Amino acid sequence: MGWAIAVHGGAGDISRSLPHDRRQPREEALRHCLQIGVEALESNLPPLDVVELVVRELENIPHFNAGRGSVLTSEGTVEMEASIMDGNTMRCGAVSGLTTVVNAVSLARLVMEKTPHIYLAFDGAEQFAREQIHLHCRIFQGVEIVDSSHFITPENVERLKLAKEANRVQIDYNAQPIQNDTKKEKPCANGDSQIGTVGCVAVDSHGNLASATSTGGLVNKMSGRIGDTPVIGAGTYANELCAVSATGKGESIIRGTVARDVAALMEFKGLSLKEAADCVVHERTPKGTVGLIAVSAAGEVVMSFNTTGMFRGFATEDGYSEVAIWSDAQVE
């Protein structure tokens, strides 16, 4: 048994013709964040600290749909959400509807540690963030507030424009201009995180586990919509057996309680991590809707998806690491 870590940058209909300038930055970012996690685990940082640290870094990279790169609602605003969970204690925290908090995952951890609750959303979550900062300093335990315009990137303004013009089409990694061809069937905008929800799972050499996930949600989503990311047991879960972070179409992941089902199959049916993850992804969830990363207490790593691709990577104590997108694990 040794430490292991896995990260993802979203699952969806990722074409193999994805332009190099849209693919390479995400691959490099995943390698960078993996290295941060590896160094933290080698320094004996607890897995809960590791997953928060890695997801914070992913939130700060605008190539992903979380934090700085969060996609826009139908009203042109951001509504970010995140969750975090510790496997040993099963303590967890979650937030939704954030518009000014730089790192949603850190606020989720503060909810876990500083309140009697698990989940705060919208005005209540923002007020809690302001209170914590006011009580301590400008930035408290990684929580910083900025003007909401910080999150409005030109790329996501264009994504929203295209989505509206195409009747709420979910813009995927290709982000190609949409032609006004009424003869062509247009895909439905029911997909979460196809441009990069982020997540991290980690286990240390003692078998301690943790998971964290963060997202901006769905392009052109209705204001107030909540996806799977902050729902414990759907987008994020950790116990003494495994830690799981999911990505894909949020509504499908919530219906399938995807992250919890992986742990439940291990707990109640005695399946291995790979057997449990593959069962949930390939047998119990509609094709094209979900991807997940998971680690077990024994240091096993699984990255399973039923979408075209999933930006993902992992590293283990024995020195092996990989960053890939498609099922044949092409590594650059």
C-alpha positions in Angstrom: 0.0 0.0 0.0 1.2 3.5 -0.9 -0.1 6.9 -1.5 -2.0 7.7 -4.8 -3.7 10.7 -6.3 -6.0 11.3 -9.3 -7.4 14.4 -10.9 -9.9 15.2 -13.6 -10.8 18.2 -15.7 -14.2 17.2 -16.9 -15.8 14.4 -19.0 -17.9 14.8 -22.1 -18.1 14.6 -25.9 -14.4 15.5 -26.4 -13.5 15.1 -30.1 -10.2 13.6 -31.1 -9.9 16.6 -33.5 -9.8 18.9 -30.5 -7.4 21.7 -31.5 -3.9 21.5 -30.0 -4.2 24.9 -28.5 -7.3 23.9 -26.6 -5.9 20.5 -25.6 -2.3 21.2 -24.5 -3.1 23.9 -21.8 -5.4 21.5 -20.0 -2.9 18.6 -20.2 -0.2 20.8 -18.9 -2.4 22.1 -16.1 -3.3 18.6 -15.0 0.4 17.6 -14.9 1.1 20.8 -12.9 -1.6 20.1 -10.4 -0.7 16.4 -10.1 2.9 17.5 -9.2 1.5 19.8 -6.5 -0.5 16.9 -5.1 2.5 14.5 -5.3 4.8 16.9 -3.5 2.1 17.4 -0.8 1.7 13.7 -0.2 5.4 13.2 -0.1 5.5 15.9 2.5 3.0 13.9 4.6 0.2 16.4 4.2 -3.2 14.8 5.1 -5.3 13.8 2.0 -8.0 16.4 2.9 -5.4 19.1 2.7 -4.0 17.6 -0.6 -7.4 17.5 -2.4 -8.2 21.1 -1.3 -4.8 22.3 -2.4 -5.0 20.7 -5.8 -8.6 21.7 -6.5 -7.8 25.3 -5.5 -5.1 25.3 -8.1 -7.4 23.9 -10.7 -10.0 26.6 -9.8 -7.4 29.2 -10.5 -6.8 28.0 -14.1 -9.3 29.5 -16.5 -9.1 26.5 -18.9 -11.4 24.6 -16.7 -15.1 25.1 -15.8 -14.5 26.0 -12.1 -13.4 29.1 -10.2 -11.8 31.6 -12.6 -13.0 29.7 -15.7 -16.6 29.1 -14.6 -19.2 29.2 -17.3 -22.1 31.6 -17.3 -25.8 31.3 -16.4 -28.5 32.4 -18.8 -28.3 35.8 -17.0 -24.6 36.2 -17.7 -23.5 35.6 -14.1 -21.4 32.9 -12.4 -22.9 30.5 -9.8 -20.0 28.3 -8.6 -20.3 25.2 -6.4 -18.0 22.7 -4.7 -17.8 20.0 -2.1 -15.1 18.3 -0.1 -15.2 15.1 2.1 -12.8 13.3 4.5 -13.0 9.6 4.4 -11.9 8.8 7.9 -14.5 11.0 9.7 -17.0 11.3 6.8 -17.2 15.0 7.6 -18.0 17.0 4.6 -18.9 20.5 3.4 -20.6 21.9 0.3 -21.5 25.3 -1.3 -23.5 26.5 -4.2 -24.5 29.7 -5.9 -21.2 31.5 -5.3 -20.6 34.7 -7.2 -17.6 36.4 -5.5 -15.6 33.7 -3.7 -12.4 32.9 -5.5 -12.0 29.3 -4.3 -15.3 27.6 -3.7 -13.6 24.4 -2.4 -12.0 26.3 0.4 -15.3 27.8 1.5 -16.8 24.2 1.4 -14.1 23.1 3.8 -14.9 26.1 6.1 -18.6 25.0 6.1 -17.4 21.6 7.2 -15.1 22.9 9.9 -16.8 26.1 11.2 -20.5 25.4 11.1 -22.8 22.6 12.3 -24.1 22.2 8.8 -22.9 20.5 5.6 -24.3 22.6 2.8 -24.7 26.4 2.4 -25.9 28.1 -0.8 -26.3 31.4 -2.5 -26.8 34.4 -0.2 -26.2 32.4 2.9 -22.9 31.0 1.6 -21.7 34.4 0.5 -22.7 35.9 3.9 -20.8 33.1 5.7 -17.7 33.8 3.6 -17.9 37.6 4.4 -18.3 36.8 8.1 -15.3 34.5 8.2 -13.1 37.1 6.4 -14.3 39.9 8.6 -13.6 38.0 11.8 -10.1 37.2 10.8 -8.4 39.0 7.9 -8.8 39.8 4.3 -8.2 36.2 3.3 -9.1 33.5 5.8 -8.0 29.9 5.3 -7.9 30.3 1.6 -11.2 32.2 1.3 -11.0 35.5 -0.6 -13.8 37.6 -2.0 -13.5 39.6 -5.2 -15.9 41.4 -7.5 -18.0 39.0 -9.6 -16.5 40.5 -12.8 -13.3 38.6 -12.0 -15.0 35.4 -13.2 -16.5 36.8 -16.4 -13.9 35.8 -19.1 -14.3 36.7 -22.8 -14.2 33.0 -23.7 -17.2 32.2 -21.5 -19.1 35.3 -22.7 -18.7 33.9 -26.2 -19.8 30.4 -25.1 -23.0 31.8 -23.6 -23.7 33.8 -26.8 -23.3 30.7 -28.9 -25.5 28.7 -26.5 -28.3 31.3 -26.6 -28.1 31.5 -30.4 -28.3 27.7 -30.7 -31.2 27.3 -28.4 -29.3 26.4 -25.2 -26.7 24.1 -26.8 -24.1 22.9 -24.3 -20.8 24.1 -25.7 -18.2 21.3 -25.4 -14.4 21.3 -25.6 -14.5 21.9 -29.3 -16.4 25.2 -28.9 -16.8 25.4 -32.7 -19.0 28.1 -34.1 -22.5 26.8 -34.6 -23.9 27.1 -38.1 -27.5 28.2 -38.6 -28.6 25.1 -40.4 -32.1 24.2 -39.5 -31.8 20.8 -41.2 -29.2 19.7 -38.6 -30.4 18.4 -35.3 -29.0 20.5 -32.4 -27.9 18.8 -29.2 -29.8 19.4 -26.1 -28.2 21.5 -23.3 -28.5 18.9 -20.6 -24.8 18.3 -20.0 -22.8 19.4 -16.9 -19.2 20.2 -17.0 -18.4 19.3 -20.5 -15.8 22.1 -20.5 -14.1 21.1 -17.4 -15.5 20.5 -13.9 -12.5 19.7 -11.8 -11.9 17.1 -9.0 -9.2 15.4 -7.0 -9.1 12.2 -4.9 -6.1 11.2 -2.7 -5.0 8.4 -0.3 -1.9 8.5 1.9 0.4 5.6 2.8 -1.8 4.9 5.8 -5.0 4.5 3.8 -6.6 7.9 4.7 -8.8 9.1 2.0 -10.4 12.4 0.8 -12.2 13.8 -2.2 -13.1 17.3 -3.6 -14.9 18.6 -6.6 -15.6 22.1 -8.0 -17.5 23.5 -11.0 -19.2 26.5 -12.6 -22.0 24.2 -13.8 -23.8 24.3 -17.1 -23.5 26.9 -19.9 -26.7 28.9 -20.1 -28.2 27.1 -17.1 -31.1 28.7 -15.3 -30.2 30.8 -12.3 -30.5 28.7 -9.2 -29.8 25.4 -10.9 -27.7 23.1 -8.7 -25.8 20.1 -10.2 -24.1 17.0 -8.8 -20.8 18.6 -7.7 -21.9 19.8 -4.3 -24.3 16.9 -3.6 -22.5 14.5 -1.3 -22.9 11.0 -2.6 -23.5 12.2 -6.2 -20.5 14.2 -7.3 -18.3 13.7 -4.3 -17.9 10.9 -1.7 -15.3 9.4 0.6 -15.3 6.8 3.4 -12.8 4.3 4.8 -12.9 2.3 1.6 -12.6 4.8 -1.3 -12.8 8.4 -2.4 -14.7 9.4 -5.6 -15.1 12.5 -7.7 -17.5 12.5 -10.6 -18.0 14.6 -13.7 -20.5 14.6 -16.5 -24.2 15.3 -16.8 -25.2 16.5 -13.4 -28.8 15.4 -13.4 -27.8 11.8 -14.4 -25.2 11.7 -11.7 -27.6 12.8 -9.1 -30.2 10.3 -10.1 -27.6 7.5 -10.0 -26.0 8.7 -6.7 -22.8 7.8 -8.6 -20.1 8.5 -6.1 -21.9 6.8 -3.2 -22.8 3.8 -5.3 -19.2 3.0 -6.0 -18.5 2.9 -2.3 -21.7 0.9 -1.6 -20.8 -1.8 -4.1 -17.4 -2.2 -2.4 -19.0 -2.2 1.1 -22.0 -4.4 0.6 -21.1 -6.6 -2.4 -17.4 -6.9 -1.8 -16.4 -5.6 -5.2 -13.0 -4.2 -6.0 -12.7 -0.5 -6.7 -12.4 -1.2 -10.4 -15.3 -3.6 -10.5 -17.5 -1.1 -8.5 -16.6 1.9 -10.7 -17.0 0.0 -13.9 -20.4 -1.3 -12.8 -21.7 2.2 -11.9 -20.3 3.9 -15.0 -21.0 1.2 -17.7 -24.0 -0.7 -16.3 -26.0 1.7 -14.1 -25.5 5.1 -15.8 -26.7 6.1 -19.3 -24.0 6.1 -21.9 -22.4 9.5 -22.5 -23.3 10.9 -19.1 -20.6 10.3 -16.6 -16.9 9.9 -15.7 -15.2 9.5 -12.4 -11.9 9.2 -10.7 -11.5 7.1 -7.5 -8.8 5.7 -5.2 -9.1 3.0 -2.6 -7.5 2.7 0.9 -5.1 0.2 -0.6 -3.8 2.7 -3.1 -5.6 1.5 -6.2 -6.6 4.1 -8.8 -9.5 4.0 -11.2 -10.5 6.5 -13.9 -13.7 5.3 -15.6 -16.0 7.1 -18.1 -18.7 6.3 -20.6 -18.3 9.6 -22.5 -16.1 10.2 -25.5 -13.3 11.4 -23.3 -12.3 12.7 -19.9 -9.4 14.9 -19.0 -7.7 13.0 -16.3 -4.4 12.0 -14.6 -3.0 10.1 -11.8 0.2 9.4 -9.9 1.3 6.7 -7.4 4.0 6.3 -4.9 5.8 3.7 -7.0 6.6 6.5 -9.5 4.0 5.8 -12.2 2.0 8.8 -13.6 -0.3 9.4 -16.5 -2.3 12.2 -18.1 -4.9 11.2 -20.8 -8.1 12.1 -22.5 -9.5 9.2 -24.5 -10.1 5.6 -23.7 -6.8 4.5 -25.3 -5.0 6.7 -22.8 -3.0 8.7 -25.3 -0.4 10.5 -23.2 1.5 13.5 -24.4 
